[in-house]
Amino acid sequence: MSSSKSDYKTNVMRVLDKLKIPYNHYCYADTDAISGVEVAAALGQNPDKVFKTLVTVSKSKKYYVFMVPVAKELNLKKAAHAVGEKSVEMLPLKELLPLTGYVHGGCSPIGMKKQFVTVADESAKAFDTIIFSAGKIGYQVELSFDNLKKAINLSAASIVD
């Protein structure tokens, strides 16, 4: 059975469907977009409302997920403070797939192998909806912050510079 890119369902979309959470989805697989800023441009979206998903690890070996606007950088000090840790660092790339089930560039806070505490930059709350990876390179989903909170353990804090 073949399916076109427009009706392709990622695991993230299946999770949202199961939870009856409304969302929009986008496919940019037929573009040359690689970086988050390029993805936002390919989708014709404000890069401030398109978020990347970053996985970190603390000294105590706890994992945390942070969502930040694609044009911004995660402030590790602020991120650690937001989750009550002394420090966090980016998860080594080789550990991402075994830990989350996702590859770099296709990591979503929804549908990871294990659910981790997730913090979105507080700017996410300023938008009616935010856009982030649908769990596969080339696909994004868009939903409200409140609806995302129904799917995962989510809070908001100031975590970018």
KOLLOSE-923211 format. One record per atom (N, C-alpha, C): residue in one letter; chain; atom name; x, y, z. Coordinates in nm, 2 decimals, padded with zeros to 4 digits. Example, Ala and Ser with C-alpha at 12.3 -4.5 7.8 and 13.67 -1.06 7.14 Angstrom:
KOLLOSE-923211
> A|A|N|01.32|-00.57|00.78 $
> A|A|CA|01.23|-00.45|00.78 $
> A|A|C|01.32|-00.33|00.78 $
> S|A|N|01.28|-00.22|00.71 $
> S|A|CA|01.37|-00.11|00.71 $
> S|A|C|01.29|00.00|00.79 $
***
This chain:
KOLLOSE-923211
> M|A|N|00.09|-00.12|00.00 $
> M|A|CA|00.00|00.00|00.00 $
> M|A|C|00.09|00.12|00.00 $
> S|A|N|00.06|00.21|-00.09 $
> S|A|CA|00.14|00.34|-00.09 $
> S|A|C|00.06|00.45|-00.04 $
> S|A|N|00.13|00.55|00.02 $
> S|A|CA|00.06|00.67|00.06 $
> S|A|C|00.13|00.79|00.02 $
> S|A|N|00.06|00.90|-00.01 $
> S|A|CA|00.13|01.02|-00.04 $
> S|A|C|00.18|01.09|00.08 $
> K|A|N|00.27|01.18|00.06 $
> K|A|CA|00.33|01.25|00.18 $
> K|A|C|00.22|01.33|00.25 $
> S|A|N|00.12|01.38|00.19 $
> S|A|CA|00.02|01.46|00.25 $
> S|A|C|-00.07|01.38|00.35 $
> D|A|N|-00.09|01.25|00.33 $
> D|A|CA|-00.17|01.17|00.42 $
> D|A|C|-00.08|01.08|00.51 $
> Y|A|N|00.05|01.10|00.50 $
> Y|A|CA|00.14|01.02|00.58 $
> Y|A|C|00.12|01.05|00.73 $
> K|A|N|00.11|00.95|00.81 $
> K|A|CA|00.10|00.97|00.96 $
> K|A|C|00.22|00.93|01.03 $
> T|A|N|00.28|01.02|01.11 $
> T|A|CA|00.39|00.98|01.20 $
> T|A|C|00.34|00.93|01.33 $
> N|A|N|00.42|00.87|01.41 $
> N|A|CA|00.38|00.82|01.54 $
> N|A|C|00.32|00.93|01.62 $
> V|A|N|00.38|01.05|01.61 $
> V|A|CA|00.33|01.17|01.69 $
> V|A|C|00.18|01.20|01.65 $
> M|A|N|00.16|01.19|01.52 $
> M|A|CA|00.02|01.22|01.47 $
> M|A|C|-00.08|01.11|01.53 $
> R|A|N|-00.03|00.98|01.53 $
> R|A|CA|-00.11|00.87|01.58 $
> R|A|C|-00.14|00.89|01.73 $
> V|A|N|-00.04|00.94|01.80 $
> V|A|CA|-00.06|00.96|01.95 $
> V|A|C|-00.16|01.07|01.96 $
> L|A|N|-00.15|01.18|01.89 $
> L|A|CA|-00.25|01.29|01.90 $
> L|A|C|-00.39|01.25|01.86 $
> D|A|N|-00.40|01.17|01.75 $
> D|A|CA|-00.53|01.12|01.71 $
> D|A|C|-00.59|01.03|01.82 $
> K|A|N|-00.51|00.95|01.88 $
> K|A|CA|-00.56|00.86|01.99 $
> K|A|C|-00.61|00.94|02.11 $
> L|A|N|-00.54|01.05|02.14 $
> L|A|CA|-00.58|01.14|02.25 $
> L|A|C|-00.69|01.24|02.21 $
> K|A|N|-00.73|01.23|02.08 $
> K|A|CA|-00.83|01.32|02.03 $
> K|A|C|-00.79|01.47|02.05 $
> I|A|N|-00.66|01.49|02.02 $
> I|A|CA|-00.61|01.63|02.03 $
> I|A|C|-00.60|01.69|01.89 $
> P|A|N|-00.67|01.80|01.86 $
> P|A|CA|-00.66|01.86|01.73 $
> P|A|C|-00.53|01.92|01.70 $
> Y|A|N|-00.48|01.90|01.57 $
> Y|A|CA|-00.35|01.95|01.53 $
> Y|A|C|-00.36|01.97|01.38 $
> N|A|N|-00.27|02.05|01.33 $
> N|A|CA|-00.24|02.06|01.19 $
> N|A|C|-00.11|02.00|01.16 $
> H|A|N|-00.09|01.95|01.04 $
> H|A|CA|00.04|01.89|01.01 $
> H|A|C|00.10|01.95|00.88 $
> Y|A|N|00.23|01.95|00.87 $
> Y|A|CA|00.29|02.00|00.75 $
> Y|A|C|00.40|01.91|00.70 $
> C|A|N|00.42|01.91|00.57 $
> C|A|CA|00.53|01.83|00.52 $
> C|A|C|00.62|01.92|00.44 $
> Y|A|N|00.75|01.92|00.48 $
> Y|A|CA|00.85|02.00|00.40 $
> Y|A|C|00.95|01.90|00.34 $
> A|A|N|00.92|01.77|00.33 $
> A|A|CA|01.01|01.67|00.29 $
> A|A|C|01.06|01.70|00.14 $
> D|A|N|00.98|01.77|00.06 $
> D|A|CA|01.02|01.80|-00.07 $
> D|A|C|01.10|01.93|-00.09 $
> T|A|N|01.15|01.99|00.02 $
> T|A|CA|01.22|02.11|00.02 $
> T|A|C|01.37|02.08|00.06 $
> D|A|N|01.46|02.18|00.05 $
> D|A|CA|01.60|02.16|00.09 $
> D|A|C|01.62|02.20|00.23 $
> A|A|N|01.51|02.23|00.31 $
> A|A|CA|01.52|02.29|00.44 $
> A|A|C|01.59|02.18|00.53 $
> I|A|N|01.69|02.23|00.61 $
> I|A|CA|01.76|02.14|00.70 $
> I|A|C|01.75|02.21|00.84 $
> S|A|N|01.79|02.33|00.86 $
> S|A|CA|01.79|02.40|00.99 $
> S|A|C|01.65|02.43|01.02 $
> G|A|N|01.62|02.46|01.15 $
> G|A|CA|01.49|02.50|01.19 $
> G|A|C|01.44|02.63|01.13 $
> V|A|N|01.54|02.72|01.11 $
> V|A|CA|01.50|02.85|01.05 $
> V|A|C|01.46|02.82|00.90 $
> E|A|N|01.53|02.73|00.83 $
> E|A|CA|01.50|02.70|00.69 $
> E|A|C|01.36|02.63|00.69 $
> V|A|N|01.33|02.54|00.79 $
> V|A|CA|01.20|02.48|00.79 $
> V|A|C|01.09|02.58|00.81 $
> A|A|N|01.11|02.68|00.90 $
> A|A|CA|01.01|02.78|00.92 $
> A|A|C|00.99|02.86|00.79 $
> A|A|N|01.09|02.89|00.72 $
> A|A|CA|01.08|02.96|00.59 $
> A|A|C|01.01|02.88|00.49 $
> A|A|N|01.04|02.75|00.48 $
> A|A|CA|00.98|02.66|00.39 $
> A|A|C|00.83|02.65|00.42 $
> L|A|N|00.79|02.66|00.54 $
> L|A|CA|00.65|02.65|00.58 $
> L|A|C|00.58|02.79|00.58 $
> G|A|N|00.66|02.89|00.55 $
> G|A|CA|00.60|03.03|00.55 $
> G|A|C|00.56|03.07|00.69 $
> Q|A|N|00.63|03.03|00.79 $
> Q|A|CA|00.59|03.05|00.93 $
> Q|A|C|00.70|03.14|01.00 $
> N|A|N|00.65|03.22|01.10 $
> N|A|CA|00.73|03.30|01.19 $
> N|A|C|00.83|03.20|01.26 $
> P|A|N|00.96|03.22|01.25 $
> P|A|CA|01.05|03.13|01.32 $
> P|A|C|01.04|03.13|01.47 $
> D|A|N|00.97|03.24|01.53 $
> D|A|CA|00.95|03.24|01.67 $
> D|A|C|00.84|03.14|01.72 $
> K|A|N|00.76|03.10|01.63 $
> K|A|CA|00.65|03.00|01.67 $
> K|A|C|00.68|02.86|01.62 $
> V|A|N|00.80|02.84|01.56 $
> V|A|CA|00.85|02.71|01.52 $
> V|A|C|00.96|02.67|01.62 $
> F|A|N|00.93|02.55|01.69 $
> F|A|CA|01.02|02.51|01.80 $
> F|A|C|01.10|02.39|01.76 $
> K|A|N|01.23|02.39|01.82 $
> K|A|CA|01.31|02.27|01.81 $
> K|A|C|01.31|02.20|01.94 $
> T|A|N|01.32|02.07|01.94 $
> T|A|CA|01.32|01.98|02.06 $
> T|A|C|01.46|01.94|02.09 $
> L|A|N|01.51|01.98|02.21 $
> L|A|CA|01.64|01.94|02.25 $
> L|A|C|01.64|01.85|02.38 $
> V|A|N|01.73|01.75|02.38 $
> V|A|CA|01.73|01.66|02.49 $
> V|A|C|01.86|01.68|02.56 $
> T|A|N|01.85|01.69|02.70 $
> T|A|CA|01.97|01.72|02.78 $
> T|A|C|01.98|01.61|02.89 $
> V|A|N|02.09|01.61|02.95 $
> V|A|CA|02.12|01.52|03.06 $
> V|A|C|02.18|01.60|03.18 $
> S|A|N|02.14|01.57|03.30 $
> S|A|CA|02.19|01.64|03.42 $
> S|A|C|02.30|01.55|03.48 $
> K|A|N|02.37|01.62|03.57 $
> K|A|CA|02.48|01.55|03.64 $
> K|A|C|02.43|01.42|03.71 $
> S|A|N|02.30|01.43|03.76 $
> S|A|CA|02.24|01.31|03.82 $
> S|A|C|02.19|01.21|03.73 $
> K|A|N|02.22|01.23|03.60 $
> K|A|CA|02.18|01.13|03.49 $
> K|A|C|02.03|01.13|03.47 $
> K|A|N|01.97|01.24|03.49 $
> K|A|CA|01.83|01.25|03.46 $
> K|A|C|01.82|01.32|03.32 $
> Y|A|N|01.72|01.29|03.24 $
> Y|A|CA|01.70|01.34|03.11 $
> Y|A|C|01.59|01.45|03.11 $
> Y|A|N|01.61|01.55|03.04 $
> Y|A|CA|01.51|01.66|03.03 $
> Y|A|C|01.50|01.70|02.88 $
> V|A|N|01.38|01.74|02.84 $
> V|A|CA|01.35|01.79|02.71 $
> V|A|C|01.32|01.93|02.71 $
> F|A|N|01.38|02.01|02.62 $
> F|A|CA|01.35|02.15|02.61 $
> F|A|C|01.31|02.19|02.47 $
> M|A|N|01.21|02.27|02.46 $
> M|A|CA|01.16|02.32|02.33 $
> M|A|C|01.19|02.47|02.32 $
> V|A|N|01.26|02.51|02.22 $
> V|A|CA|01.30|02.65|02.21 $
> V|A|C|01.27|02.69|02.06 $
> P|A|N|01.24|02.82|02.04 $
> P|A|CA|01.22|02.87|01.90 $
> P|A|C|01.35|02.84|01.82 $
> V|A|N|01.33|02.80|01.69 $
> V|A|CA|01.44|02.75|01.61 $
> V|A|C|01.55|02.85|01.59 $
> A|A|N|01.52|02.98|01.60 $
> A|A|CA|01.63|03.08|01.58 $
> A|A|C|01.70|03.11|01.71 $
> K|A|N|01.66|03.05|01.82 $
> K|A|CA|01.72|03.09|01.95 $
> K|A|C|01.81|02.97|02.00 $
> E|A|N|01.89|03.00|02.10 $
> E|A|CA|01.97|02.89|02.16 $
> E|A|C|01.92|02.87|02.30 $
> L|A|N|01.93|02.74|02.34 $
> L|A|CA|01.90|02.70|02.48 $
> L|A|C|02.00|02.76|02.57 $
> N|A|N|01.96|02.83|02.68 $
> N|A|CA|02.06|02.87|02.78 $
> N|A|C|02.06|02.76|02.88 $
> L|A|N|02.17|02.69|02.89 $
> L|A|CA|02.18|02.57|02.98 $
> L|A|C|02.17|02.60|03.12 $
> K|A|N|02.21|02.72|03.17 $
> K|A|CA|02.20|02.76|03.31 $
> K|A|C|02.05|02.78|03.34 $
> K|A|N|01.98|02.85|03.25 $
> K|A|CA|01.84|02.88|03.27 $
> K|A|C|01.76|02.75|03.26 $
> A|A|N|01.80|02.66|03.17 $
> A|A|CA|01.73|02.53|03.16 $
> A|A|C|01.75|02.45|03.28 $
> A|A|N|01.87|02.44|03.34 $
> A|A|CA|01.89|02.36|03.46 $
> A|A|C|01.81|02.42|03.57 $
> H|A|N|01.81|02.55|03.59 $
> H|A|CA|01.73|02.62|03.69 $
> H|A|C|01.58|02.58|03.68 $
> A|A|N|01.53|02.58|03.55 $
> A|A|CA|01.39|02.55|03.53 $
> A|A|C|01.35|02.41|03.58 $
> V|A|N|01.44|02.32|03.58 $
> V|A|CA|01.41|02.18|03.62 $
> V|A|C|01.47|02.14|03.76 $
> G|A|N|01.52|02.25|03.83 $
> G|A|CA|01.58|02.23|03.96 $
> G|A|C|01.71|02.15|03.97 $
> E|A|N|01.79|02.16|03.86 $
> E|A|CA|01.92|02.09|03.86 $
> E|A|C|02.03|02.20|03.87 $
> K|A|N|02.15|02.15|03.91 $
> K|A|CA|02.26|02.24|03.92 $
> K|A|C|02.31|02.27|03.78 $
> S|A|N|02.31|02.17|03.69 $
> S|A|CA|02.35|02.19|03.55 $
> S|A|C|02.29|02.08|03.46 $
> V|A|N|02.28|02.12|03.34 $
> V|A|CA|02.24|02.02|03.23 $
> V|A|C|02.33|02.04|03.11 $
> E|A|N|02.35|01.94|03.04 $
> E|A|CA|02.43|01.95|02.91 $
> E|A|C|02.35|01.88|02.80 $
> M|A|N|02.39|01.92|02.68 $
> M|A|CA|02.32|01.85|02.57 $
> M|A|C|02.35|01.70|02.57 $
> L|A|N|02.26|01.62|02.53 $
> L|A|CA|02.28|01.48|02.52 $
> L|A|C|02.37|01.45|02.40 $
> P|A|N|02.47|01.37|02.42 $
> P|A|CA|02.55|01.33|02.30 $
> P|A|C|02.47|01.28|02.19 $
> L|A|N|02.49|01.32|02.07 $
> L|A|CA|02.41|01.28|01.95 $
> L|A|C|02.39|01.13|01.94 $
> K|A|N|02.50|01.05|01.97 $
> K|A|CA|02.49|00.91|01.95 $
> K|A|C|02.39|00.84|02.05 $
> E|A|N|02.36|00.92|02.15 $
> E|A|CA|02.26|00.86|02.25 $
> E|A|C|02.12|00.90|02.23 $
> L|A|N|02.10|00.99|02.13 $
> L|A|CA|01.96|01.04|02.10 $
> L|A|C|01.86|00.93|02.06 $
> L|A|N|01.90|00.86|01.95 $
> L|A|CA|01.81|00.75|01.90 $
> L|A|C|01.78|00.64|02.00 $
> P|A|N|01.89|00.58|02.06 $
> P|A|CA|01.86|00.48|02.16 $
> P|A|C|01.77|00.53|02.28 $
> L|A|N|01.79|00.65|02.32 $
> L|A|CA|01.71|00.70|02.43 $
> L|A|C|01.57|00.74|02.40 $
> T|A|N|01.55|00.81|02.28 $
> T|A|CA|01.42|00.87|02.25 $
> T|A|C|01.35|00.79|02.14 $
> G|A|N|01.42|00.72|02.05 $
> G|A|CA|01.36|00.66|01.94 $
> G|A|C|01.35|00.75|01.82 $
> Y|A|N|01.41|00.87|01.84 $
> Y|A|CA|01.41|00.97|01.73 $
> Y|A|C|01.55|01.00|01.68 $
> V|A|N|01.56|01.05|01.56 $
> V|A|CA|01.69|01.09|01.50 $
> V|A|C|01.70|01.24|01.51 $
> H|A|N|01.83|01.29|01.51 $
> H|A|CA|01.86|01.43|01.51 $
> H|A|C|01.78|01.50|01.39 $
> G|A|N|01.71|01.60|01.42 $
> G|A|CA|01.63|01.67|01.31 $
> G|A|C|01.49|01.62|01.30 $
> G|A|N|01.46|01.51|01.37 $
> G|A|CA|01.32|01.46|01.37 $
> G|A|C|01.28|01.42|01.51 $
> C|A|N|01.33|01.49|01.61 $
> C|A|CA|01.30|01.46|01.75 $
> C|A|C|01.18|01.54|01.79 $
> S|A|N|01.08|01.47|01.85 $
> S|A|CA|00.96|01.54|01.90 $
> S|A|C|00.94|01.51|02.05 $
> P|A|N|00.88|01.60|02.12 $
> P|A|CA|00.86|01.58|02.26 $
> P|A|C|00.75|01.47|02.28 $
> I|A|N|00.67|01.45|02.18 $
> I|A|CA|00.56|01.35|02.19 $
> I|A|C|00.61|01.22|02.13 $
> G|A|N|00.57|01.11|02.20 $
> G|A|CA|00.60|00.98|02.15 $
> G|A|C|00.74|00.92|02.17 $
> M|A|N|00.82|00.98|02.26 $
> M|A|CA|00.95|00.93|02.29 $
> M|A|C|00.93|00.79|02.36 $
> K|A|N|01.04|00.71|02.35 $
> K|A|CA|01.03|00.58|02.41 $
> K|A|C|00.99|00.59|02.56 $
> K|A|N|01.04|00.69|02.63 $
> K|A|CA|01.00|00.72|02.77 $
> K|A|C|00.97|00.87|02.78 $
> Q|A|N|00.87|00.90|02.86 $
> Q|A|CA|00.83|01.04|02.87 $
> Q|A|C|00.92|01.11|02.97 $
> F|A|N|00.98|01.22|02.93 $
> F|A|CA|01.07|01.30|03.01 $
> F|A|C|01.00|01.43|03.04 $
> V|A|N|01.04|01.49|03.16 $
> V|A|CA|01.00|01.63|03.19 $
> V|A|C|01.03|01.72|03.07 $
> T|A|N|00.94|01.79|03.03 $
> T|A|CA|00.96|01.88|02.91 $
> T|A|C|00.92|02.02|02.95 $
> V|A|N|01.01|02.12|02.91 $
> V|A|CA|01.00|02.26|02.94 $
> V|A|C|01.01|02.33|02.80 $
> A|A|N|00.90|02.41|02.77 $
> A|A|CA|00.90|02.49|02.65 $
> A|A|C|00.94|02.63|02.70 $
> D|A|N|01.01|02.70|02.61 $
> D|A|CA|01.04|02.84|02.64 $
> D|A|C|00.90|02.92|02.65 $
> E|A|N|00.90|03.01|02.75 $
> E|A|CA|00.77|03.07|02.79 $
> E|A|C|00.71|03.15|02.67 $
> S|A|N|00.80|03.18|02.57 $
> S|A|CA|00.74|03.25|02.45 $
> S|A|C|00.64|03.17|02.38 $
> A|A|N|00.64|03.04|02.40 $
> A|A|CA|00.54|02.95|02.33 $
> A|A|C|00.40|02.99|02.37 $
> K|A|N|00.38|03.04|02.49 $
> K|A|CA|00.25|03.07|02.54 $
> K|A|C|00.19|03.20|02.47 $
> A|A|N|00.28|03.27|02.40 $
> A|A|CA|00.23|03.40|02.34 $
> A|A|C|00.16|03.37|02.21 $
> F|A|N|00.17|03.25|02.16 $
> F|A|CA|00.11|03.21|02.03 $
> F|A|C|-00.01|03.13|02.05 $
> D|A|N|-00.11|03.14|01.96 $
> D|A|CA|-00.23|03.05|01.96 $
> D|A|C|-00.18|02.90|01.95 $
> T|A|N|-00.09|02.88|01.86 $
> T|A|CA|-00.03|02.75|01.83 $
> T|A|C|00.12|02.76|01.81 $
> I|A|N|00.19|02.64|01.84 $
> I|A|CA|00.33|02.64|01.80 $
> I|A|C|00.35|02.52|01.71 $
> I|A|N|00.46|02.52|01.64 $
> I|A|CA|00.49|02.41|01.54 $
> I|A|C|00.62|02.35|01.58 $
> F|A|N|00.62|02.21|01.58 $
> F|A|CA|00.74|02.14|01.61 $
> F|A|C|00.74|02.01|01.54 $
> S|A|N|00.85|01.93|01.55 $
> S|A|CA|00.87|01.81|01.48 $
> S|A|C|00.76|01.71|01.51 $
> A|A|N|00.71|01.64|01.40 $
> A|A|CA|00.62|01.54|01.41 $
> A|A|C|00.68|01.40|01.43 $
> G|A|N|00.81|01.41|01.46 $
> G|A|CA|00.88|01.28|01.49 $
> G|A|C|00.95|01.22|01.37 $
> K|A|N|00.95|01.29|01.26 $
> K|A|CA|01.02|01.23|01.14 $
> K|A|C|01.07|01.35|01.06 $
> I|A|N|01.19|01.35|01.01 $
> I|A|CA|01.24|01.46|00.93 $
> I|A|C|01.15|01.48|00.81 $
> G|A|N|01.11|01.61|00.79 $
> G|A|CA|01.02|01.64|00.68 $
> G|A|C|00.88|01.67|00.73 $
> Y|A|N|00.85|01.64|00.85 $
> Y|A|CA|00.71|01.65|00.90 $
> Y|A|C|00.71|01.74|01.03 $
> Q|A|N|00.61|01.82|01.04 $
> Q|A|CA|00.59|01.91|01.16 $
> Q|A|C|00.44|01.90|01.20 $
> V|A|N|00.41|01.92|01.32 $
> V|A|CA|00.28|01.93|01.37 $
> V|A|C|00.26|02.07|01.44 $
> E|A|N|00.13|02.12|01.44 $
> E|A|CA|00.10|02.25|01.50 $
> E|A|C|-00.02|02.23|01.59 $
> L|A|N|00.00|02.27|01.72 $
> L|A|CA|-00.11|02.26|01.81 $
> L|A|C|-00.09|02.37|01.92 $
> S|A|N|-00.19|02.39|02.00 $
> S|A|CA|-00.18|02.49|02.11 $
> S|A|C|-00.10|02.44|02.22 $
> F|A|N|-00.04|02.53|02.30 $
> F|A|CA|00.04|02.49|02.42 $
> F|A|C|-00.05|02.41|02.51 $
> D|A|N|-00.17|02.45|02.53 $
> D|A|CA|-00.26|02.38|02.62 $
> D|A|C|-00.29|02.24|02.58 $
> N|A|N|-00.31|02.22|02.44 $
> N|A|CA|-00.33|02.09|02.39 $
> N|A|C|-00.20|02.00|02.40 $
> L|A|N|-00.09|02.06|02.38 $
> L|A|CA|00.04|01.99|02.40 $
> L|A|C|00.05|01.94|02.54 $
> K|A|N|00.01|02.02|02.64 $
> K|A|CA|00.01|01.98|02.78 $
> K|A|C|-00.08|01.86|02.81 $
> K|A|N|-00.18|01.84|02.73 $
> K|A|CA|-00.26|01.72|02.74 $
> K|A|C|-00.19|01.59|02.70 $
> A|A|N|-00.09|01.61|02.61 $
> A|A|CA|-00.02|01.50|02.56 $
> A|A|C|00.11|01.46|02.63 $
> I|A|N|00.17|01.56|02.69 $
> I|A|CA|00.30|01.54|02.76 $
> I|A|C|00.31|01.62|02.89 $
> N|A|N|00.41|01.58|02.98 $
> N|A|CA|00.44|01.65|03.10 $
> N|A|C|00.51|01.78|03.06 $
> L|A|N|00.44|01.89|03.05 $
> L|A|CA|00.49|02.02|02.99 $
> L|A|C|00.48|02.14|03.09 $
> S|A|N|00.58|02.22|03.10 $
> S|A|CA|00.57|02.34|03.16 $
> S|A|C|00.64|02.45|03.08 $
> A|A|N|00.64|02.57|03.12 $
> A|A|CA|00.71|02.68|03.05 $
> A|A|C|00.79|02.76|03.14 $
> A|A|N|00.91|02.80|03.09 $
> A|A|CA|01.00|02.89|03.17 $
> A|A|C|01.09|02.97|03.07 $
> S|A|N|01.16|03.07|03.12 $
> S|A|CA|01.25|03.14|03.04 $
> S|A|C|01.38|03.06|03.02 $
> I|A|N|01.40|03.00|02.91 $
> I|A|CA|01.52|02.91|02.89 $
> I|A|C|01.61|02.95|02.77 $
> V|A|N|01.58|03.06|02.71 $
> V|A|CA|01.67|03.11|02.60 $
> V|A|C|01.74|03.24|02.64 $
> D|A|N|01.84|03.27|02.57 $
> D|A|CA|01.92|03.39|02.59 $
> D|A|C|01.84|03.51|02.54 $
***
